[in-house]
């Protein structure tokens, strides 16, 4: 039989040592709390953590077979320690009322990034947790871009798993949009046609000032390090060149960052992916939230239910408490999707 208290204490001790070494985030597999410290990978940046989650999903065997390893998530180490403490039966102190936290966030135009996944954001903040939030910011892209890159992406088809077989590289870089756009058109006309084994496409990417450009497996910029402006590819034997986004037109994006309640200042403070304090909207830097995990809001609101266990049976009382909590937090503002308002996909179709 597993001694949960001993296991949780060992995990807390390990995580505290990782904080002392400068780590901020923990990556682990599955939806339950990790049971062994060696199942954790701790890193300094939320961007790095999210990339690691994506990289761990698939692996290749010695025979060349692609294997799916399951889902990976990341979490702030400080929050993970709190979750283990709650699992041990510790009651976390409430630093302020959730309603006050919500009012502070609304005053700054800050909302939870997903009402569906995180209806407990205000409760987590009130208990001193770090939570992901977002703020819509409006600007003209070209005014915040310092470089323009022509990226070539190739996809070699290797079975039914789309995510496998991608490669990309930056062909040329320019300081001005005009020259970059002209060269993009010239290179597009040299693009090889699609075959049954491999396809090629070009992406014109604008890189935001003071941001390190990060490209995903398809050669598109990761959220808020840059924007895809044009794309070129073959479809049904014909070359297509599509405008994805006009860099001279104002646009609105949702900046993702983190928030925490500072009891000394009695106010919300905001952080970047390395948990350095920021002013929302001062830059467009964001983290990628798709792999972020949090159960603390549910646990905190269910803390009065007797014998709550992380991996135990969910009682009818817990379900009632959770249902009432979800209803109470429906006041959280609904947010737009992950893509900028009015943006288009790689084929030029307007996103809704």
N, C-alpha and C positions, 0 to 999 in steps of 0.2 A: 504493500500500500504506500502511495506517495505521501511524504510529509510535506504538505503544501507550505506551511509556515517557514520551514527550513529552506525550501527551494526559493520562495519569494525573498527571504533574507539574503541568500547568496546572490540572487540576481540584482537586488538593490545595491549590494556591496560592489559588484562588478560594474554596474552602471555609474555609480559615484566615482569610481576610479577613471572611467572613460571621460567623464566631465572634467576631471582634473587634468587630463591629457589634452584638452581642447576640443573634444568631440561634442557635437550638439544633437546628432540624429542617429537613430538606430533603425536598421533594415532587418526584417525577418519575414519568414514564410508563414502564410496562412492567416486565419482570422482570430485564432486564440492567442492568449499570452504565451510567449516563448517559455520553454521549461529549462533550457540549458543555455549558459552564457555563450558557448561556442556556436550556437545557432544564430547569434546576432552579428551583424557587421556594422560598426559605428563609424560615422564620417562627420566632417565639419560643416558641410553645406547641404541644404535641402535639395538644391539642383542636382548635386552629386548623388544624393540618396535616391531621388526619383529615377535618374539614369540607371543606377545600379539595380533598382527594382525591375526595370524593363530588360536589362541585360541578363538577369538571372532566370527569366521565364523559360528560355529555351537553351538547350545545350546540344552538342554534337558528340556522338559516341565514336569510338575508335574505328568503327566500320563505316562512319559517315552518316549514320541515321540521326535525324533531328528528333530530340525528345523534349516534350513539354514538362516542365518541372513544377507547375502550379503557380499560384499568385503570390507576389511579394509586396510588402507594404513598408512604409517608413513612418516614424513617429518621433517627436522630440523626446530626448532622453529624460528630461525633467518630468514630462507628462507620464512617461512609462514608469518611472519610479513612483509617482503618485498612484498609478493604477495598481501596482503591486501592493502599495500601502493600503489602498482601499480593499484589496483582496484579502489582506491580513486582518481586516476589521477596523482599521484606523479611520476615524471620522475627520476628514479634511476640514479645516476652518474656513468659513465663508468670510471673505474680506470685505464684501459689499453686497448689496442686493442685486439680483439679476436685472431687475427693472431699471436700476440706475445705470448699469453697464450698457443696456440697450439704448437708453437716452443719450449717453455719451457717444456711442457709435453713430446714432442717427444724426447728431449734431455735426459730426465730421464727415457725413456722407458715406460711412463705412457699413457694409452689410456682410452677413455670412455668405460664403461662396456657394453653399448648397443648402437650401431649406430642407430638401428631401433627405440628404445624408447627415446633416448636422443641425437638427432642430434644437440641440441642447447647448449651443454656443454660448449664450449668456450665462448659463449655469457654470460652464467650465471656466469662463473668464472670472466670474465672481469667486471662484475657488482658487484663483491664482494660476490657472493653466494657460499654456500657449496655444492659441487657436488660429487656423487660417481664415482670413477675411479678404474682402476685396473692395475696391472703390472705382467707379467709372470715372475715367479722365478723358477729356477731349483735347485734341491737338492736330496740327498739320504734320503728317509723317516726315516729309522731306526736311522740315526744320529741325528734326531731332535725329537725322541720319548723318553719319559721317563717312560711310563707305557703301559701295554697291558692288555686289559679287555676282558673277555668272557661275552657277553651279550645274554640273552635269551629274545626272543620276542614272544608274543602270540597274535593271532588275533581271537577273538570270533565273528562269523558272526552275524550281526544284521541288516538284510535287505539289501537294495541295496546301501547304502552309505558306501563306502569302508573305509572312514576315521574314522568311529566309531568302537569301540570294541577293540582297540589296548592297550596292556600293555607290559612293558618290565622292566628288572632289570639286574644289574651287578652281575654275579654269582661268579666270581673270578678275582683277579687282580695280575699281575706279573711285575717284573722289567725287565725281559729278554724275548726276543721273543721265544727262543728255548723251554723253559719250558711252555710258554703260548700256543704254537702251539701243543705240545705234549698233554697237558691237554685238549685242544680244541677237538682233535681227539677222546680222550677217552669219553668226554661228548657227542659228536655228536652221538656215537654209542648207547647212552642211550636215545636219543631224541624220544619222543612219535610220533607215526605215525599220519598223518593228518586224521581228521574225517570230517563229513559233517557240524559239528558245530564249530570246532576250529582247528587251525593249529599252530605249533611251529617251530621256527627256531633259530639257534645260529649265532652270528656274532662275529668274532675276531676283536677287534678294537685297533688300536695303537693311543695313546693319545700324542699329541705334547707337547713338553716341554714348561713350563710357560703358558699353556693354560688351562682354565677350560673346561672340557669335557662337551659338550652338545649333548644330543641324541634326535633325532626326534621321532615321534610317533611309527616308525617301529624299533627303536633301533639303527639306523645308526647315526654316528657322524655328527653334523651340520658342515657346511662348514669350514674347516681349524681349527677346534678344535681337529680333529683327522682324521684317515682314516680307512675305512673298509678293512681288509686284507683277511679274509676268511669267508665263510658262509656255513652253513649246514641246509638242509631242506628236507622234503619228497616231491617227485614228482612222481605221478602215482604209488604209493606204494613202491618206491625205495628211499633209502637215498642218497642224493647228497651232496658231499663236494667239494666246488669250491674255487679256488684261485682267489680273486678279484684283488689283487695288491701285487706284490713282494716288501717287504720293503727294500730290498738290491739293488734294481735297481733304477737308477736315474729317476726322473720324473719331469714334469713341471706342475705347477698349476698357476692359475690366482689369485693373492692376491687382495682382494677387500678392499678398504679403501676410505677415503674422501680427497678432495683437496679444497683449497681456495687460493685466491690471496692476498698476503700481500703487501699492497701499500707502507709501510715503508721500507720493504726489497726489494721491486720491484721483487718479485719472488713468485713462487707457494710454498705453504707449505702443508704438508700432515698430516692427522689426523686418529686416530683409532675410534672405535665405541662410545667413550666418548668424542670425539673431543679433545683428547690429542695429541700433535704433535709427529709424528713418522718419522723414516727413512724407506721408502719402501724396503721390502725384508729383513730387519733385523730380522723379525719374520714372521711366516706364519699366524698370526692373521688376521681374515677377518670378515666382517659383511655379512648378508644375504640380497641380494638386491631385491628379488622378490616382496616385498611389498612396495618398495620405490616409492614415487610419486613426480613428478615435472612438473609444468606448466610454470615456470618462463621464460624459454628460449623462448617459444612461445609468452608469454605476452610481454616480452621486445622487441622482434623483431616486434611485432604488435603494439607497443605503439604509433606509429604515426597515426594509424587508428582512426578516430574520434569516440567518445562515446563508447569506448571499455568497455564492462561489462563482469564480470565473468560468469554470468548465462544468458547473453543476446544472441541474434541471431548472428551467425557468418556471417559477410558480405562477399561479393565476393572480396572486397579489402583485407580483412583479409586473405582470402584463398590464394590470390595471393602472399601476403607478406610471409605467412607461407611456400608456395610451393618454393619460391625463396630461403628462409632461409634453407630449407631442402637440396636443391640442393647445396648451398654454403658450407654446412658442410659435404658433402659426402667425404671430404678429411680425416675425422676421420678414423683411422685404424679399420678394421674389427677385431673382437676378437673371440677367441675360446669359446666353450660352458662352462657351469658351472662345468663340471666334468674334472678332470685332463686328460691330453693327454694320450691315450692308456689305460685308466682305463676300468674296466668291471662292468657290473651291477650285481645284486644279484645272477643271474643265470650263471655268468661267461662270458656273451656275451660282446664282445668288443664294447665300445661306439664309435660313429663316430662323 
